[in-house]
C-alpha cells in the first residue's frame, strides 16, 4: 500500500493519520498521532467459526513502557498484567465500534491498539478510538462507519476539544463523545455537578468535532480508492421463521402482556413456549425441510425466537405505550432502601432495591497508607483515595458458573460508580481517610451500576463520610422503530437486551456527576439525547427522595471499629528524625502506642488507631520530637549513657542532650554515677543549644509544676 500522511486540524490541535507505513500484514493499520503521542491501531479479520451466533469481536489496548522512555520494574523487566486504565480504554474502543458492525457478521475480528510513544499533554485513548475506525475501513470489513471520538473539557466557561491532562484536572468536565455519520453513538463523562443543559451543549460541541474526523476518514478512503460497499447479508430461509411465528406469536404476546410476572416467571414462560416449538420440529418427518435447517444451523431456532420476542415487546411499547411490567414509559420501579444492615464492624453499609435489582454496598475506611498507587511513567495520576469495586456473582441472575477474577464489565461498572461519587467526596484535608466501597450485586434485572451508585451513597453516609451531597442514578433506554422513538426511564433487563440504548445518568439534585451511553443502532440525534438526559432528572430525584427517607444525611459518628485519624504537620527536613535510623524511632512509637503512622513527603504525618487516646499519644510524641526547642523547655527523659563529665538523656524520641556533671545537682557531684544510672527517668531543662546544634541540659531551677507537666507529656519510649 502506498504511504499516505493526512493531517486534521481543529480547535488549535492537530491529529495526523499515517497509512501504509507500519504493520502491513494486518488487514488494516494506521498510526494516529497528536503531539508526541502515537498509537498504532490494527484490524484483522478471520473466517467465522461454526455455530457462532454472535460477533466475536476482540478489542485490546496495550501500552509499552518504552513509550515514555522507561524500563519496566520487577524481576522480568517487561510489561505484565494490564492496569485498570488499560482495561477501561479497551472498553472505550469497543463500545462505539461494536454496534456499527452488521448484525449478521460472525467473523472473528480483532482490534489491537498499541501506544508507541506518549507525552504529558495528549491522552492516547480517544486517538485509539478513532484509529480503530480507520483500521476497520482499511481492512474492508463490513462496517457502518466511519466512526470517531473526541474528548471535551470545560475550563472556566469554555469548552475545549481534546484537553491536556492539566486542563482535564483543572476543569469541571471530562467527556468523551463518539459518533457516526448518523449521530452520537457513545458518551462517557465525569462532571462536577454540571446542569443538564451544559452537558447537552458539551455533547453537541463534541459531535461537531467528531464530524470533522469522520469527513477526514471519508477523504482518506477516497484517496486510497477503497469502495465502502457493504457485503450482502446471508439469505435467511423464511420457512423456519414462518413456522415459528405461526406458533409463538400469540403465546409470546400473551406473556408480554401479563404485567404481574417477574423476570424469572416471564423467562420461564418464554422458555416453555420455545421448548414447545422444538418439540413440534422434532416431531416432523426427518425429510421435512425444517428438520434439515435446524440440523445444520443449531442456533437458528433461538435467533428467530429472540427476533419475534423483540418485535412484539417493542411494538407493545411503541403502539400501546406500555412496558412488559405494566409501567408507563417514564415510570420508575418500586424503590426501597436500608442502611446499617451489616454489623458495625463493617464501617458502613447500604442496601438498595429497585424492582428486582438489589445491590449491597459496604464501606471500609483506611489510612493514607491504604491508598492505591496510580502514578506510573505513563499516567500522571496520584494515589487513589477512593476505590470502588463492583462484583457481579452468577447467582444474581440465577445462573451457575465458575467464579473468576473481575472481568472488563465489572471493572467498567466499578469505574462508572466511582466517577459518579468522586465529586461529592470531602477533600483530603477535611477527611484524610482512604475510602473503599464494594458493591455486591445480589439480584440483577437492569442497571446494577446505577444501583451501585445509590447503595454506595447510602453506605458512605452510614459510615459517617461527610459527602457534600447524596448521588442517585437512573438508566434510560430507547426503542426506535422507523421514525417512532420512545425513551424509557429505569430500564430492566429485557428492555436493555432487546432495546437500542443503555444511557446511565448519575448526579445530585444540583447536576450531573457521571454519564455513560451505549447504543445498539448506528447513531442518535442530539434532540433524542437531550430528551433522554432531561427525562432522567425527575427519575433521579424520585430515587433520591427514597434514599433520603432511609438516611437523611451522613452520620456524625463513625463505627467504633473504624480507625481514628489524627494529623500533624512537621518540617519535611525532620522526617528522618521521626523515622530514625533503619526505622527504629517510628517503630518504637508504634510499639509503644499501638498506632499506625504514615508520613508523606510534604511533612504531613497521619496517625491512626481504633482507640483515639492511642492516636493522641502518638501525635503528642511526634509533635514534641519535631517542634522547635527553646531554652527553658522542660522534659521528662531517660538516661541513655554516662561519661565522666556528664550523662546523656533522651528527652524526646531520637533527641538527646547532655547534662554536665555540674548541672546534675545544686551541690558538688563527685561522680556522675552517684546521681544517675542508665535507664533512670530524669526531669531536665534545656539550658543551651550551641552553634553546632548540641543540646545542653540541666536539672537545676525546675519548678515542681513544670516537672509534673513534663511527666504527663513525656515522649520517652517506655522500657
C-alpha positions in Angstrom: 0.0 0.0 0.0 1.2 3.5 -0.8 2.1 5.6 2.2 -0.3 8.5 2.9 0.1 11.1 5.6 -3.0 13.1 6.4 -3.5 15.9 9.0 -6.7 17.1 10.5 -6.7 20.4 12.4 -9.5 21.7 14.7 -9.7 23.8 17.9 -5.9 24.5 17.7 -4.9 20.9 17.8 -3.7 18.6 15.0 -4.3 14.8 14.5 -2.2 13.0 11.9 -3.0 9.8 10.2 -0.2 7.7 8.7 -1.3 4.8 6.5 0.8 2.2 4.7 3.9 2.7 6.9 3.5 0.0 9.7 2.0 -3.4 10.2 1.5 -4.2 6.5 0.3 -7.8 7.0 -2.6 -6.7 9.2 -5.8 -6.3 7.1 -5.8 -2.7 8.1 -3.5 -0.5 10.1 -3.0 3.2 10.9 -0.6 5.2 13.0 -2.6 8.0 14.6 -0.7 10.9 16.3 -1.2 14.1 18.2 1.6 16.0 19.8 4.2 13.4 20.7 1.6 10.7 21.4 1.4 7.9 18.8 -0.9 5.0 18.7 -0.7 2.1 16.2 -4.1 0.6 15.6 -4.6 -2.6 13.6 -7.7 -4.6 12.4 -7.6 -8.2 11.4 -10.5 -10.5 10.3 -10.7 -14.3 10.2 -13.3 -16.6 8.8 -16.3 -17.4 11.0 -16.3 -20.4 13.2 -19.1 -22.9 13.1 -22.2 -22.4 15.3 -21.3 -18.9 16.4 -24.4 -16.8 16.9 -22.7 -13.6 18.0 -20.0 -11.2 16.7 -16.6 -12.5 18.2 -15.0 -9.0 18.4 -11.9 -8.8 20.4 -10.5 -5.3 21.3 -7.2 -5.0 23.1 -5.4 -1.8 24.1 -1.8 -2.0 25.1 0.8 0.4 26.5 4.5 -0.1 26.3 6.8 1.4 28.8 9.3 2.5 26.1 6.5 4.9 25.0 7.6 7.1 27.9 11.3 6.2 27.7 11.2 3.9 30.7 12.2 0.3 31.5 9.6 -1.8 33.5 10.3 -2.7 37.1 10.0 -6.1 38.6 12.1 -9.3 38.1 11.2 -9.9 34.4 11.7 -6.2 33.4 8.8 -6.4 30.9 5.2 -5.4 30.9 2.9 -7.6 32.9 -0.8 -7.6 33.9 -2.5 -4.6 32.4 -3.6 -1.9 34.8 -7.2 -0.8 35.2 -6.7 2.2 32.9 -5.7 -0.1 30.1 -8.8 -2.3 30.6 -11.1 0.8 30.6 -9.5 2.1 27.4 -10.1 -1.3 25.7 -13.8 -0.9 26.7 -13.8 2.7 25.4 -12.7 1.5 22.0 -15.1 -1.5 21.9 -18.3 0.3 22.9 -18.7 2.7 19.9 -17.2 0.2 17.5 -19.3 -2.9 18.1 -22.8 -1.6 17.2 -21.5 -0.4 13.8 -20.8 -3.9 12.5 -23.7 -5.6 10.7 -25.9 -7.8 12.9 -25.3 -10.8 10.7 -21.5 -10.6 10.8 -20.0 -13.7 12.6 -16.3 -13.5 11.6 -13.6 -13.2 14.2 -12.4 -9.6 14.3 -9.5 -8.3 16.4 -8.6 -4.7 17.0 -5.2 -4.0 18.7 -4.3 -0.5 19.7 -0.7 -0.1 20.9 0.7 3.2 22.3 4.1 3.6 20.8 5.0 7.0 22.2 3.4 9.2 24.8 3.8 12.7 26.0 2.4 14.5 29.1 -0.1 16.5 27.1 -2.2 14.2 24.9 -4.1 11.2 26.3 -4.0 8.3 23.8 -7.4 6.8 24.5 -9.6 8.9 22.1 -6.9 8.6 19.4 -7.2 4.9 19.7 -11.0 5.0 19.3 -10.7 7.0 16.0 -7.8 4.9 14.9 -9.9 1.7 15.3 -12.4 3.1 12.8 -9.7 3.9 10.2 -8.1 0.4 10.6 -11.5 -1.3 10.1 -12.2 0.7 7.0 -8.8 -0.1 5.6 -9.4 -3.8 6.3 -12.6 -3.6 4.2 -14.6 -5.2 7.0 -18.4 -4.7 6.7 -18.9 -1.6 8.8 -21.5 1.2 9.1 -18.8 3.8 9.7 -16.7 5.9 9.7 -16.7 6.5 13.5 -14.6 8.9 15.5 -14.2 10.2 19.1 -13.1 13.3 20.8 -12.7 14.4 24.4 -14.5 17.6 25.6 -13.2 19.6 28.6 -14.6 22.6 30.4 -12.2 25.2 31.6 -13.9 28.3 33.0 -16.9 28.9 30.7 -15.3 27.5 27.6 -15.5 24.0 26.1 -12.3 22.7 24.6 -11.6 19.7 22.3 -9.1 17.1 23.4 -7.8 18.9 26.5 -4.4 18.1 28.0 -4.1 16.2 31.3 -3.6 19.5 33.1 -6.7 21.0 31.5 -8.7 18.0 32.4 -7.5 18.2 36.0 -8.4 21.9 36.3 -11.8 21.7 34.6 -15.2 20.6 35.7 -15.9 18.1 32.8 -14.2 15.1 31.3 -16.5 14.0 28.4 -15.8 11.5 25.6 -18.1 11.7 22.6 -18.1 9.1 19.8 -20.3 9.3 16.8 -21.0 8.0 13.3 -22.4 9.9 10.3 -25.9 9.1 11.7 -25.4 10.6 15.1 -23.9 10.2 18.6 -23.2 6.5 19.4 -21.3 6.6 22.7 -20.9 9.0 25.6 -18.6 8.7 28.7 -18.4 11.5 31.2 -17.5 12.6 34.6 -18.7 16.1 35.7 -18.6 18.3 38.7 -22.4 18.6 39.2 -23.0 20.3 35.9 -26.6 21.2 34.9 -28.2 19.0 32.3 -28.2 21.9 29.8 -24.4 22.2 30.0 -24.0 18.5 29.5 -26.2 18.6 26.4 -24.3 21.6 25.0 -21.0 19.8 25.6 -22.1 16.6 23.7 -23.3 18.7 20.8 -20.0 20.6 20.8 -18.0 17.4 20.8 -20.1 15.9 18.0 -19.3 18.8 15.7 -15.6 17.9 16.0 -16.4 14.2 15.5 -18.0 15.1 12.2 -14.7 16.7 11.1 -12.8 13.5 11.9 -15.4 11.4 10.0 -15.1 13.6 7.0 -11.3 13.2 7.1 -11.6 9.5 7.1 -14.0 9.6 4.2 -11.5 11.7 2.2 -8.7 9.3 3.2 -10.6 6.2 2.0 -11.5 8.1 -1.3 -7.8 8.9 -1.8 -6.9 5.2 -1.4 -9.6 4.2 -3.8 -11.3 2.0 -1.3 -15.0 1.3 -2.1 -17.1 1.2 1.1 -19.6 -1.2 -0.3 -21.4 -3.5 2.2 -21.3 -7.2 1.8 -24.7 -8.8 1.3 -26.2 -10.3 4.4 -26.7 -14.1 4.3 -30.1 -15.1 3.0 -32.4 -16.4 5.6 -34.8 -19.2 4.7 -38.2 -17.8 5.6 -39.6 -21.4 6.1 -38.3 -21.7 9.7 -39.3 -18.1 10.7 -42.9 -18.6 9.3 -43.2 -21.9 11.1 -42.1 -20.5 14.4 -44.0 -17.2 14.1 -47.3 -19.0 13.5 -46.9 -21.0 16.7 -45.4 -18.5 19.1 -46.7 -15.0 18.1 -49.9 -15.1 20.2 -48.4 -17.0 23.2 -45.5 -14.6 23.4 -47.8 -11.6 23.1 -49.9 -13.0 25.9 -46.8 -13.5 28.2 -45.6 -9.9 27.5 -49.0 -8.5 28.5 -49.1 -10.4 31.8 -47.6 -7.4 33.7 -47.7 -9.2 37.1 -45.0 -11.7 36.0 -41.5 -11.0 37.4 -38.3 -11.6 35.4 -37.9 -15.3 36.4 -41.6 -16.2 35.7 -41.5 -14.4 32.4 -38.3 -16.1 31.3 -39.6 -19.5 32.3 -42.8 -19.0 30.4 -40.9 -17.9 27.3 -38.6 -20.9 27.6 -41.7 -23.2 27.7 -43.0 -21.7 24.5 -39.6 -22.1 22.8 -39.5 -25.7 24.0 -42.9 -26.4 22.5 -41.6 -25.3 19.1 -38.5 -27.5 19.5 -40.8 -30.4 20.2 -43.0 -29.6 17.2 -40.0 -29.5 14.9 -38.7 -32.8 16.3 -42.0 -34.5 15.6 -41.8 -33.6 11.9 -40.7 -36.3 9.4 -36.9 -36.5 9.0 -37.1 -35.4 5.4 -39.0 -32.2 6.3 -37.0 -29.0 5.3 -37.3 -27.6 8.8 -35.6 -30.7 10.2 -32.7 -30.1 7.7 -32.5 -26.4 8.6 -32.3 -26.9 12.4 -29.9 -29.7 12.0 -27.4 -27.6 10.0 -28.0 -24.4 11.9 -28.2 -25.3 15.6 -28.7 -21.6 16.6 -31.3 -20.8 14.0 -34.3 -21.5 16.2 -33.1 -19.5 19.1 -32.3 -16.5 16.9 -35.7 -16.5 15.3 -37.4 -16.8 18.6 -35.4 -13.9 20.0 -36.3 -11.7 17.0 -40.0 -12.4 17.3 -39.9 -11.7 21.1 -38.0 -8.4 20.3 -40.5 -7.3 17.7 -43.5 -7.9 19.9 -42.0 -6.3 23.0 -41.0 -3.2 21.0 -44.4 -2.9 19.3 -46.2 -3.0 22.6 -44.1 -0.1 23.8 -44.4 1.9 20.6 -48.1 1.3 19.9 -49.6 0.9 23.3 -47.1 2.9 25.4 -46.9 0.0 28.0 -43.9 -1.9 29.1 -43.7 -5.6 30.0 -44.2 -4.9 33.7 -47.1 -2.5 33.1 -45.2 0.7 33.8 -45.5 3.9 31.9 -42.6 4.9 29.8 -41.3 7.5 32.3 -42.1 5.5 35.5 -39.5 4.2 38.0 -39.9 0.7 39.5 -40.6 0.5 43.3 -37.6 1.6 45.3 -36.7 0.7 48.9 -33.5 1.4 50.9 -31.9 0.3 54.1 -28.7 1.4 55.9 -26.7 -0.2 58.7 -27.7 -3.7 57.5 -24.3 -5.2 58.4 -22.9 -5.2 62.0 -20.9 -2.0 62.8 -17.6 -3.9 62.5 -18.3 -3.0 58.8 -17.8 0.7 58.8 -20.9 1.5 56.8 -23.4 -0.4 54.6 -26.4 0.4 52.3 -28.9 -1.8 50.7 -30.6 -0.5 47.6 -33.6 -2.2 45.9 -35.2 -1.1 42.6 -37.6 -3.6 41.2 -35.7 -6.9 41.1 -32.3 -5.2 41.1 -30.7 -5.4 44.5 -27.2 -4.0 45.4 -25.5 -4.2 48.8 -22.6 -1.7 49.2 -20.1 -1.8 52.1 -17.6 0.9 53.1 -14.2 0.4 54.7 -12.3 3.4 56.0 -8.5 3.1 55.9 -5.3 5.1 56.5 -3.3 7.1 53.8 -1.1 4.0 53.6 -4.0 2.1 52.1 -4.3 4.3 49.1 -3.8 2.7 45.7 -0.7 3.9 44.0 -1.8 5.0 40.5 1.1 7.2 39.3 3.4 5.5 36.9 5.6 6.5 33.9 2.6 6.6 31.6 -0.2 8.1 33.7 0.3 11.4 35.6 -2.0 10.5 38.5 -1.5 10.5 42.2 -2.5 7.8 44.7 -6.2 7.0 44.6 -8.0 7.8 47.8 -11.4 6.4 46.7 -11.7 2.8 45.5 -15.0 1.5 44.2 -15.2 -2.2 43.4 -18.1 -3.9 41.8 -18.9 -7.7 41.9 -21.5 -9.5 39.8 -21.8 -13.1 41.0 -23.7 -15.6 38.8 -26.4 -16.2 41.4 -27.6 -12.6 40.9 -29.2 -13.7 37.6 -30.0 -17.3 38.7 -27.0 -18.9 36.9 -24.2 -21.2 37.8 -20.7 -20.7 36.5 -17.1 -20.6 38.0 -16.1 -17.5 39.9 -13.2 -15.7 38.2 -11.2 -12.5 38.7 -13.1 -9.3 37.8 -13.7 -9.0 34.1 -13.9 -5.9 31.9 -17.6 -5.4 32.7 -17.0 -5.5 36.5 -14.1 -3.1 36.2 -16.0 -0.8 34.0 -19.1 -0.7 36.2 -17.0 0.0 39.3 -15.2 2.8 37.5 -18.5 4.4 36.5 -19.8 4.3 40.1 -16.5 5.7 41.3 -16.7 8.5 38.8 -20.2 9.4 39.9 -19.3 9.7 43.6 -15.8 11.3 43.5 -17.2 14.9 43.0 -19.1 14.8 46.3 -16.3 13.3 48.5 -14.8 15.6 51.1 -11.3 16.9 50.4 -8.3 15.1 51.9 -7.6 18.0 54.3 -11.1 17.6 55.8 -11.3 13.8 55.7 -7.9 12.2 55.3 -9.3 8.6 55.2 -8.8 6.3 52.2 -12.3 5.0 51.3 -13.1 1.7 49.7 -16.6 0.8 48.7 -17.5 -2.7 47.5 -20.9 -3.1 45.7 -22.2 -6.7 45.7 -24.9 -7.2 43.1 -27.3 -9.7 44.9 -30.0 -9.6 42.3 -29.9 -8.2 38.8 -32.7 -7.0 36.5 -31.3 -3.9 34.9 -29.0 -1.0 35.8 -26.9 -2.5 38.5 -24.3 0.1 38.0 -26.7 2.9 38.9 -27.9 0.7 41.8 -24.3 0.6 43.0 -24.2 4.4 42.9 -27.3 4.7 45.1 -26.4 1.9 47.5 -22.9 3.3 47.9 -24.2 6.8 48.6 -26.2 5.3 51.5 -23.2 3.3 52.7 -21.0 6.3 52.7 -23.5 8.3 54.7 -23.9 5.4 57.1 -20.1 5.3 57.6 -20.1 9.0 58.6 -18.3 10.1 55.4 -19.2 13.8 55.1 -20.2 13.8 51.4 -21.3 17.2 50.2 -24.5 15.8 48.6 -26.1 12.4 48.0 -25.9 11.0 44.5 -28.5 8.9 42.7 -28.6 7.4 39.3 -31.0 6.0 36.7 -30.6 4.1 33.4 -32.6 5.3 30.4 -33.5 3.1 27.4 -34.6 3.6 23.8 -36.9 1.9 21.3 -36.6 3.2 17.8 -38.9 1.8 15.1 -38.6 3.8 11.9 -39.4 7.4 12.8 -41.0 6.4 16.0 -38.8 6.9 19.1 -39.7 6.1 22.7 -37.4 6.8 25.6 -37.8 4.6 28.7 -37.0 5.5 32.2 -35.3 2.9 34.5 -34.9 0.1 32.1 -35.0 -3.5 33.2 -33.1 -6.4 31.8 -35.3 -7.4 28.8 -35.5 -3.7 27.7 -31.7 -3.4 27.8 -31.3 -6.8 26.0 -33.9 -6.1 23.2 -33.7 -2.3 23.2 -31.5 0.2 21.4 -29.8 2.2 24.1 -28.4 2.0 27.7 -27.9 5.6 28.9 -26.9 5.8 32.6 -27.1 9.2 34.2 -25.9 9.9 37.8 -25.9 13.1 39.8 -27.1 15.2 42.7 -30.1 17.5 42.9 -27.7 20.2 41.5 -26.4 18.5 38.5 -24.8 15.5 36.7 -21.7 13.8 38.0 -21.4 10.9 35.5 -22.8 9.7 32.2 -22.4 6.5 30.2 -24.3 5.9 26.9 -24.1 2.9 24.7 -26.0 2.3 21.5 -27.1 -0.8 19.5 -28.1 1.3 16.5 -25.9 3.5 14.2 -26.3 6.8 15.9 -28.7 9.1 17.8 -29.8 12.7 17.2 -29.0 15.4 19.7 -32.7 16.0 20.2 -33.2 12.5 21.4 -30.1 12.6 23.6 -31.3 15.9 25.2 -34.7 14.4 25.8 -33.2 11.3 27.5 -30.9 13.4 29.8 -33.8 15.7 30.8 -36.1 12.7 31.4 -33.6 11.2 33.7 -33.6 14.1 36.1 -37.1 13.6 37.7 -36.3 9.8 37.9 -33.0 10.6 39.8 -34.8 13.0 42.1 -37.5 10.5 42.8 -35.0 7.8 43.7 -33.0 10.3 45.8 -36.1 11.1 47.8 -36.5 7.4 48.7 -32.8 7.2 49.6 -33.0 10.2 52.0 -36.1 8.7 53.7 -33.7 5.9 54.8 -30.9 8.2 55.9 -31.3 12.0 55.6 -27.6 13.0 56.0 -24.2 11.5 56.9 -23.9 10.2 60.5 -22.0 12.4 62.8 -20.3 9.4 64.5 -18.3 6.7 62.7 -18.3 3.0 63.6 -16.3 2.3 66.8 -14.3 -0.2 64.7 -13.2 2.5 62.2 -9.7 3.9 62.7 -9.4 7.4 64.2 -7.1 9.6 62.2 -5.1 12.5 63.6 -2.6 14.6 61.6 0.3 16.7 62.5 2.4 18.8 60.1 6.2 18.7 60.5 9.1 20.3 58.7 9.9 17.9 55.8 13.6 18.1 56.8 12.6 16.5 60.1 11.0 13.4 58.6 14.3 11.5 59.1 14.2 12.2 62.8 10.7 10.7 63.1 11.6 7.6 61.1 15.0 7.2 62.8 17.9 5.0 61.6 16.5 1.9 59.9 13.0 3.0 61.0 13.9 2.4 64.7 12.2 5.6 66.0 8.9 5.2 64.2 8.8 1.6 65.1 9.3 2.4 68.7 6.4 4.9 68.7 4.2 2.3 67.0 5.1 -0.3 69.6 4.5 2.0 72.5 1.2 3.5 71.4 -0.3 0.8 69.1 -0.9 3.5 66.4 -0.2 3.2 62.7 1.8 6.1 61.3 2.0 7.3 57.7 4.4 10.1 56.6 4.0 12.0 53.3 6.8 13.8 51.5 5.4 17.2 52.4 5.7 16.5 56.1 2.1 15.5 56.7 2.0 12.8 59.4 -1.2 10.8 59.7 -1.7 8.7 62.9 -4.4 6.1 63.1 -5.7 3.9 65.8 -9.0 2.4 66.9 -8.5 4.0 70.3 -8.3 7.7 69.9 -6.3 8.1 73.1 -3.5 6.0 71.5 -3.6 8.1 68.4 -3.3 11.3 70.6 -0.4 9.8 72.5 1.5 9.1 69.2 0.7 12.6 67.9 2.0 14.1 71.1 5.2 12.2 70.8 5.8 13.2 67.2 4.8 16.8 67.9 7.2 17.1 70.8 10.1 15.5 68.9 9.8 17.7 65.9 8.9 21.0 67.5 11.5 23.7 67.8 13.4 23.5 71.0 13.7 26.6 73.2 15.9 27.3 76.1 13.9 26.8 79.3 11.7 24.0 77.9 11.3 21.2 80.5 11.1 17.5 79.6 11.0 14.1 81.2 13.8 12.0 79.8 15.7 8.8 80.3 19.5 8.4 80.8 21.0 6.5 77.9 24.7 6.6 78.6 27.2 8.1 81.1 30.6 9.6 80.5 33.0 11.0 83.1 31.8 14.6 82.6 28.1 14.0 82.4 25.1 12.0 81.4 23.3 11.8 78.0 19.5 11.9 78.2 16.9 11.0 75.5 14.2 13.5 76.4 12.3 13.1 73.1 12.4 10.1 70.7 15.6 10.5 68.7 16.7 13.6 70.6 19.5 13.6 73.1 21.2 16.2 75.2 23.9 16.1 77.8 23.7 17.1 81.5 27.1 18.3 82.5 28.2 16.9 85.9 28.0 20.5 87.3 24.3 20.6 86.3 23.2 17.3 87.9 22.6 18.8 91.4 22.8 22.1 93.3 25.9 20.7 95.2 29.2 19.4 94.1 28.9 15.9 92.5 32.0 13.7 92.7 30.9 11.0 90.2 28.1 11.1 87.7 27.1 7.5 88.8 26.5 8.9 92.3 23.4 10.8 90.9 22.0 8.9 87.9 22.3 5.5 86.3 21.5 4.3 82.7 17.7 3.9 82.5 16.8 6.4 85.1 14.0 8.8 84.4 15.0 12.4 85.0 13.4 15.8 84.6 15.6 18.2 82.6 15.5 21.7 81.2 17.1 22.9 78.0 19.9 25.2 79.2 21.6 26.0 75.9 21.7 25.0 72.2 25.1 25.8 70.9 26.2 26.9 67.5 26.7 23.3 66.4 23.2 22.3 67.4 24.3 20.4 70.5 21.8 20.5 73.3 23.0 21.1 76.9 20.6 20.2 79.7 20.3 20.9 83.4 18.4 19.6 86.4 18.6 22.9 88.2 16.0 25.6 88.5 13.0 23.4 87.6 9.7 24.3 89.3 7.6 21.3 90.6 4.7 22.3 88.4 7.0 22.2 85.3 8.2 18.8 86.4 4.7 17.4 86.8 3.6 18.7 83.3 6.8 17.2 81.8 6.0 13.8 83.2 2.4 14.0 81.9 3.6 14.8 78.4 6.6 12.5 78.4 7.6 11.3 74.9 10.1 8.8 76.2 9.6 5.2 74.9 8.7 3.0 77.9 11.2 0.3 78.6 
